[in-house]
Amino acid sequence: MKKISFHLVSDSTGETVSSIVRSVTALFDGIEPEEHIWSLVRTKGQLEKVVAGIRENPGIVLYTIIDPAMQETLREECKKMNIACIDPLSRTIAEMAASLGMKVSSKAGGQHELDEEYFARVEAINFSIAHDDGQATWDINEADIVLIGPSRTSKSPTGMYLSHRGYRTANIPLVKGCPLPESLLSATKPMIVGLVISPERLVQIRRSRLLSIKEDRDTNYVDLDYIKEEISEARKLFAKHKWPVIDVTRKSVEEVAATIIQHLQQREKGDKVIADE
C-alpha cells in the first residue's frame, strides 16, 4: 500500500472535505490515505500554521474555505511547493449559484448552525443511544425506524448512522426462544426493517468478536448449523409481518442506511416498499 498524505483544510468542521477524500480514494487500489485535518481555519495566523504543516508533510491538499483571499494564499503557497491544491466544491457551488440566480453566502460553517434541524438530529442520536440493543422498548412507537436481526448484523452501527441523518432509530436483537416485545408488534408509526446476513459470513464476524474479548469456547453462537436456523427463522418472521428485509452480507453501513431511507421515503409517499433486498 502506498501511503499518501491528504491535507484537508476547512473553515468549518472539515466533515465535508473528509467525506469527499474518503469516497474518492476508495476508487484507487493500493492507496493508504493519511489524513491531516485542519478545521476551523479562519484567520491568516491559522492558515500560516496549515502551510507549515503541509510543508512538513507534503501531500495533496483539498480545501473548503469561503474567504477568497485565504483561498488565494493557500493556492499560491501550494504552487510554490509544487503540491496539488483542490477545491472539490467550486464547480458545484458556481453552477448551483447560476441555476438559482443567487450569490454565495460568505458565512463559514453555515451548514452547522444551531437551528431546529440541528437539535432534531441531536434528539435522534440520543433516542438511538437509549434504544440500542433492545433497550427502552416501551416507547418504541416514537421511533422512525426499528431495525431487527440476529446478533452482529450491523444493527447498532446502522442505527447510529441513521440517527446522525436525523432518524430516530431503535434496534432489537433476535434471539432464538425469546419473543419480540409486544410494544413492537403493536407499533404503528415506525418502519420496521429486518436485517439478515449469510450464515458463513456471520460465523466469521462472531468468531472475531469472541477473539476480541478473549473468549475461545465453542458455543451455539458460532455454530454454522445453529446460525443457519437463526437466519431462516428470522426470514420467516420478517415474511410473516411483511417487513422489508435487507441482506447486509456485502453492504457497507452507509449502503444499508441509504436503502432504508429509500424504503422510508417510498412508504411516506404511499408507494409499495420492496419486500426483500
N, C-alpha and C positions, 0 to 999 in steps of 0.2 A: 504494500500500500504506500502510495506517495502522499506524504503529509504536506498540506498546503495551508498557509496562514490566510485567514479572511478577517479583515478589519471591518467591523460593522459599526458605522458611525451614525448616530441619530440624535436629533434634538428632543426626542421623546424617549420612550422606554426601550426602543430597539427591537420590539417584538416583530414588527412588520418585516424589517430587513433580515432578521434572523430566520423567519419562516421562509422567506424567499431563497436565501442561500442554501437552506437545508433541502428545499424542494428541488432546486436546480442541481446541486452537487449529487443528489441521488441518481441523476441521469448519467453520471460518468463513473465507469468502473475503475477501480484502483486508486480512488482518491479518498484520503482521510482528512476531512476539514478540521482545522484547529481555529476555533472562533475567538476573536478578541473583540469583546463588545464594549463600545464606547457610547454610553447612553447619557441623555440629558446634556448634550453638548450645545451650549447656547451663548458662550462668551469667547472672545478672542483668546483669553488665557487657557480656557479648557481645550480649545482647538489646537493650541500650541503643544499641549501635553499629548494630544492624539497623534499629531505629526511626529513627535519624538518617539512615540510607541511604534508607529509604522516604520520609522527609520531603524529602530532596534530589531524589529521582526518583520522584514519585508514580505509583502504578500498582496493579494487582491483586496481592493477597498470598495465596499458598497456603502452608499450613504443615503439617508433620508433627512435632509436638512432644508428648512424653508427659507432661511435668510440667504439671499443671492450673494452677498459679499462673502459670507462664510463658505458657501459652495465654491466660489471662485478661488478663494485662498486654498481650500483643500485640493482642488483640481490642479492648481499651479504647483503646490508642494509635491504632489504625486508625480506630476510631469517631470519635475527635477530629478526625482528618484527613479524615473522610468518604470512606474508602477501603474497598473490599470486602476482607474477610478470610475466607478459605475454608479449612475443614478437610476435604479431599476424602475422608478415610478414616473419619471419625467414625461415620457411619451403618453402614458395613460392619463396623467393629470392634464396635459396640454389638449389632448383630444376630447377629454370629458369637459374641460372648460369651454372649448369651442362648440361642442354639442349643446351644452347648457346655456351658452351665451353669458357666462358669469366669470368673474375674476376669482383667482385662488386666494383664500384667506392666508394671511401671514402669521397666523397663530399656531405656534408649535404645540404638538400633543393634543390637538383638538379632539381626537378620537377617544381620549381618556378623560373627558370631562365628567364631573360627578353629577350626572343627570339621572333621570328616572331609570333609564336603561341600565346604567351602571349599577345602581342599587338593586335592581331586579336581578341582575347577574350575580351579585354578591349573595342575595337571598337564595338563589337557585343553588349556589355552591354549598351554602350552609345546610340547605334542605338535603342535598345529596349526601353530605357527610353524615347527617343524622339518620339517614335511611339507607346506609350502606349495609350489605350483607344481612338483610332481613330484620334490621332494627326498626323500631317505631312503626310497626305496620298498622297501628290503629287509625292513623290519618293518611293511609296510602292513597285515598281518593283525591288528595290535594296534589298529587304528582301529575306531571305532564306525561311522563314516560315511566314504565316499570319494566325492568329487564329481569328475565327469569332464565335460569340454566344451571346445569351441573357445576360443581366446583371447578375453578380455573378455566372458565370460558370467557374471560375478559369482561365480566360484568362491571367490576369496580372501576377499572381504568376508562371503560367506555362511558360509564355513568358520570365520572368526573369530567371527562372531555365534553359531554353534552351539557353539563351544568355550567361550564365556562362559556358555552354558547347561549346560556340563559334559560335552559330547560330544567325544570325541577324533576330530578330523576332519582328513582329508588331502584334497588336491586334485591332480589330474593333468590337464595340458593335452592336448588332442587336436591333433596336428599331422599334416597330410597326409604320408603316406610314412613316418611314424615309428611303429613297433609299440608296443603297450602293454607295460608291464613284466610279465614272467612272474609275478612275485610277486603282482601284482594279479589276474591271471586264475586263479591257484590259491588266492586268499584265500577263506576260508570264514566268517570272523567278521563283517567289516564289511558294512553295507548300501551297495551301490554305486548312485549316482544320477547319471543323465545330465542335463546342463543344455543347453538349446538356446534360440535366440532368433531373431526374424525377421531375415532377411538384410539388409533395408533398415535396420533399427534398428542392427544390428551395424556396418554401414558408417559410420553417424553416430558411434557410440561410438569406433570405431577411428580415424576421421579426427580426432576431438577429442583422442584420445590422442597421435597423431603431432604435432598442433599444439602440444600442451603440452610436447613435447620438441624443438620447433623442427625437425621433420622433415617436409619438404614434397614428397618424391619419391613418385610414384605407384608402388605395388607391388601384388602379389597380395593383400597384407594388407588392402587397402581396395577390391579389385576385386569388384563385385557378383556377377558370374558365378562367380568363384572361391569366394566366400563361400557362394553357394547350394550349390555342390558340397560344401563343408565341412559345412554343416548337414545336407545329405542323407546324406552318408556317416556322420555322427555318429548320426543317427536309425537308419540301417541297423545300425550296430554295437550300439546300445542294444537294438534289437529282437532281434538275434541272441542276445544274452546275457540277454534278458528282464529288463533293468534298468529300474526306473521312470524316467520322463522328466518333467521339469518345464520348461515354456516360461516363461522369465523376462522375456519382452518387456514385459509390463505389470504385473509384480510387483515389489514392493519386496524388499529383502534380508530384512526381517522376515517377509514373506508366504511367501517361498521357504523360509526356515528352518522356519516353522510347518508347512508342507506336508510337509517332510522328516521332521520329528518325528512327525507323524501317521502317515506311512508306516512309520517305525521302530517305533512303538507297535503298529501293525497286525501288523507282522512278528513282534514279540515275543509277541503273543497268538496267533500262528499263523493270522491272517486273511490273505486274499489281498490283496496290495498292488496298487493301481491301476497299470496298465502305462503309461498316458500321462496327463498332466495338462494 
